[in-house]
Amino acid sequence: MTNLFRLKFIALALLLGGCTTVPPSPVSPAPCPPVVTPPVTTVTPNLQLSDWSALPGWNDDQALAAWDSWLQSCVALKAKPEWQAVCAAAVALKPASNEAARTFFQTWFNVYQSLKADGSTDGLVTGYYEPLLHGSRTPSAAYPVPLYAAPANLLTIDLSSIYPELKGLRLRGRLEGNKVVPYLSRADIDGAKLPLAGSELVWVDNAVDAFFLQVQGSGRVQLPDGSMMRVGYADQNGYPYRSIGRVLADRGELRLEQTSMQSIKAWGKRNPDKLPELLAQNPSFVFFKELPNSNGGPLGALGVPITGGRSIAVDTRAIPLGAPVWLATTEPASTVALNRLVLAQDTGGAIRGNVRADFFWGFGDAAGKQAGMMKQTGKMWVLLPKTMAVPGALASR
């Protein structure tokens, strides 16, 4: 077997497993973008040139409240050629009003509506948050459920240098003799043999809370002495996410429209004997790392702190990570409009699609209540710098 053929075989096996360049003073209008030759940049073909007048509620948003989150995006984006000028202008400008912030974005950006493959505009908007768990650095009867660090035998394989079409796709596996095989599933990890013993990071008091921490991707653990331990996403076992809410709906245990984090937790309390089998229906498993404690939000996939009410998780195959996004949706379990400038600063295993967003509500129980109920229809417009080259086919409406 040639090396090239062997790599293809491994990939298949694992996939089966799973105006002026000098800014004016804050009271002056925003500067115009410099006239430059646009860099060659790939923009996904789901984006269609739109107009600021198409954004529901654009002139009513408290855009200034998104400014700090936008500057956080620039921390990560400023090294990219197509973002350098706009981020330099943003850092130098200190807008004094919502109108000044909106003027900046209108001056420097074009707006594109994100479309599904069939050309439709409506997609799903869910919510997530940073939960608070209770735990200990040592196991006990009170804290029996481990959160694991990334295990030493977890292999991450990137074949993009050989197969460019696999760019952004990392395969997970493990060695079994001299073969690479899919990594352990949730059922394997949580099984009686405890194959990851020794990789525990901390132990918590509740298996359902630990499960939903994996769904959220980050959280805080309050230790017995009252101190806080912050944990964040480290890696994943390579399996696709499967919704246990849908499993319960398919089994007739809950109505699909009633499934939420809260209803699933309530079901678990009523059915403790059935809970392990239900959780195992989602083979995806997330590993954590301890993060420094800070007053800011958790780190998102962009590598910067995310902001409650102003950050979203997206599918980066459709929306560039770090980009401003206009989100038009409704409040959780409501028809009240939620139209807001947000930043695409995170990703998630269940966030797949051109018009798909996970809205970050912040930290704690109140944020968790909102996140757990959020399953809304929404539309999305992506803001891209005017200096970014966009394929001509996307530039017409």
N, C-alpha and C positions, 0 to 999 in steps of 0.2 A: 504494500500500500504506500503510495507516494505521500510525502509530507503534506502536499496541498490537499489531496483527497482525505487524508486523516483529519485535517483541520475542518474541512467541510462536514465530515462525519460527526466530529465533536460538536460543531455548531448546531447541526440538526438534532442531535441527541438532547442537548441542553434546551433548545427551543421547545422541543416536545415536552420537556419537564417543566416546563415552566414559561440782515441789512448792514451792520457794522460788526466788526469782530471785537470791539471794545465796549463792554457793557456800560450803560449810563447809570446814573444814580437811581436809588430805589423809587423815586417819584417819577422818573422818566418812563416812556414806553419801553417795552422789551426790545432788545436788539434784534436786527434781522440776521438770518443765517448768512454765513459767508458764501460768496459765489465760488464754488469749487467743482472740480470734476468728481462726480459721485463715485465712490469706491464700488467695486464689484461685490455685491452682497446678495445672497440667496434669500428671497422672501417667499414664504409658502404660498401656493396658488389658491388658497382659500380666501385671500384678502382682496377686497374690491374697493377701489377708491370711492370715498364718500364725501360728505360735506359737514362742516360743523353744525349747520342748521338741522341736520338729521339726528343729532344726539338729544334724546329726551332729557329735558331739565339741565342742559349744559350751563345755561346762564344762572341757574339757581343753586348750584353746588357750592359748598364751602371749600373751594379749590385750595385755599391756603392751608387747610388741614392736611392736604396730601403732599405738601411741599417737602417736609422732612423725609417722608417715605421716598419721594422722588430723588432726593439727594442721596439717600442710601443706595438706590439703584445705581446712581452715578459712581459710587465708590467702586462698584464692580465693572461698570460699563466704560469708564473713562479711558481705559487702555485700548478699547476697540476703535479703529479708525473712523467708522461711521458715526460714533457717538462722542468723539472727543470734543468737537466744537460746541455741540449743544450742552454737554455736561460742564464744560469750562464756563459757558455763559450762565448756566444755572447756579454754579457755585459762587460766581461773582455777584449775581443778582440777589437782592434781598427784597422780594415783593412785599409791599405794605398792605395789600388788600387782595380779596378774592379776584377782583377784576384784573389786577396786575398779574396775578398768577395765571389766569385764563389767557390773558393777552400773550404771555410768554409762550404757552403751549400752541396757541394759534399761529404765532409768528414762526416758530421753529419746526412745527410738525405738520405732516399731512395725516389725515384720518382715514382709516380703512375699515370697512365692516367685515367681520369674520363670518364666513358662510360655510354651511355643511357641504358635503360633496354633491348633494342634489340641488344646491343653490338656496335652500331654506335658511332662515335666519334665527330661528328659535332653538335654544339648547337648554341644558340642565345646569342649574346653579345650586350647589349644596353649601354647607358651612362646616368649618372646623374651628378648634380652639386649643388652648394650652391647658390641659387638665391638672388638677391637684390630686396626687395620690398619697397614701400613707404607707410608710415602709421602714425598713431597717437594713443596715449593711451586713447583718448576720441573720440567718434563718431562724424561725421559731414557729410555734403553733399559731402565734398571732400574725406572723408574716411568712406564709408558706410558698408564695408564688414568685418565682424568679423572673427578673428582667435580665436578659443576656447581653453581654458584649459580643462583638463579632468574633466568632470562634476561629482558632488558628488554622483549622482545616478547610475553611471556606475559600474557594478559588474564585477570583473574578477574572474573566477572560474577555479581552477586547480584541476583536478581529478586524476592526475598521481599517487598519493599515494594509490588510490583504484584501478585504472585501468592503469597499467604500459604502456600499449600500447598507451595511450594518452599523454605520456611524451613529453613535448615541445609544447603541444597544450593547449592554454588558451582560455576558452570560455567567451564571453562577454554577458552581459544581464542586465536586470533591474527588479525591483520588481513592480508587478502590483497587488495590494492587497497582498495576500500571495503566489502568483505565480511568478516564474522567467520566464520572456519572453525575446525574442531577443531584443537587443537595437534598438534605433531609426536609421533609414536609412538616407542617405544624403537627400533624398527628404523630410523626416520628419523634419530633423534639419534645413534645409533651407526654410521650409514652412512658410506660413503666420503667424502661431501661435508662432513662435520663442520659442520653448520649452526650449532652453538652455540660455535664457536671464539671465544675471548675471554671466555667466561663461566666458565672453569675456576676452581675454588676451590683445588684441590690435586690432585696426581696420585698414584695408588697402584700397587702392584706386581702386583695380581691382579684380573682381571675378575670372577671368581666372588665374591671377597670384596667387591668393590664392589657387585655385584648384591645380595648378602645384607645389606649395610649398608642398602640401600634398603628391604629387607623389614623390618629392625629399626627403622629410622627415625632412629637416632642412634648415635654411636660415637666412638672416639678414634683418631687417626692419629699414630703415632710417626714423627717426622722424623729425618733422618740424624744430626743432632747430639744425638739422644736426647730432645729436648723433645717434649711432647705437644700436639697440636692437637685440640680437641674440636669435633665437628660435629653439627648437629641438623637436623631436618626444617625446610625453608623453604617448600616448595610442591610441587605435583605436576602432571603434565601433563593430568590429567582423564580418563584412560582407566581402566577397571576392572581390578583385579588378576586375573591368571590364574596358577594354580599350575603351575610347570614340573615339579614332582614328579608331578602328575597327567598332564601331557603325556608324560613318560617312561613312566608306567604304561600309559597308553593305547597307546603305541607298543610295549609289551612289553619295554622296556629295563630296567625295574625292576618288582618287584611292589608294588602300591599300599601294602600294609601295611609295606613296607620303606623307603618313601620318607621321607627326612629330610634335613636340611641336610648331614649328614655323607655320606650315600649319594650325594647330588647332586654334592657337591664331588668325591667319588671318581670318579664317572662322568665329570665334566669333565676330570679328570687323564688318564683313559683315552682320552678322545675329544676332544682339543683342537680338531681341525678341525671338529667338529660343534657345539662349544660356542656360537659366536656365533648360529647359527640357533636353538638351543634357547632362549637368553636372550631372543631377539626374540619368542618366543611369548607373553611377558608384555609387553603394550604399555604398561603403567603404568611411569612413570619419576618418580623422586623427586629434587628439588633440595635442596641443603643450604645452611646458613649456618654460619659459624664462631661458636662460643659461648665465653664466658669459661671458663677452666680452674677447676675447683673439685673439692673432695673428695666432694661429694654426687653423687647420681645425675643422669642426664640429665633435661632438662625434658620433661614429658609434655604432652599436649594441654590439660590443665587450667592449664598455665603454672607448675607447681611441680615441684621435683625428685621423681622417682619412686624407690621403695625396693625393692631386691631382696628378693623373698620376700613383699612386702606390697602391691605395686601390680599392677593389672591394666589391660589395655585392653579396652574394651567398645564395644558399639554404642549410641551415645547416643540413638537413637530408642527404645530399650528401657529403658536404665538411666541415670539422671541422673549426669552427670560430677561427680565429687567424693564421691559417696555411699559409705558403708561397704557392703561386700558380704560375705556368708558364702559361701565357696566350698567345695564338697564334691566332691573329685575324688580322683585317685590319683597317686602319684609317676610320673615318666616311665617308660614301658615296664615298668610294675609294677602289682600289685594292692594295694600298700601305701597305706593311706589318707593323703590330704593334705587335711585339713579345717582351714580357716584364715580368720580375719578379714583381709580385704584392702580396698583402696581403689580405686574406679574413677577412675583419674587419667590415663588415656590412651585413645587410639583407634588404629585401624589400618585400612588399606584392605581387608584381608581379614577384618576382624572384623565380621560381619554376622549378626544374629539375636538373638532375645530371650534365649536361653540359650547364650551364646557369650562366651568369655573368652580373653585372651592373657595368660599369667602371666609377670611380669617376674622373671627369675632373677638379675639383677645384671650385673657386669662381668667379662670375661675368658673364658679357654678353658673353665674348669670350668663356669661358667654357660652357656656356649655349648653344651657337651655335653648338659647337662640340657635346655636349650631346644630343641635340635635333635631330641631323641628324644620330646619331649612331644606326644602326640596322644591325649588321654584323654577319657573320658566324664565329665561332671560335672553337678552341680545348683548353682543359684544362688539365694540369698535376698538381697533388697535391704533395707537399713535406712533408713527415712525418718523424719524428725522427727514426733513426735506432733502438733505444731502445723501440720503440712502437710495441707491439705485433699486428700482422696482421693475420687474419685467413688464414690457409694454402691454401685454394682454390684460394685466391687472389694472391698468391706468384708465379704464373706461367703465362707465356704469350703464 
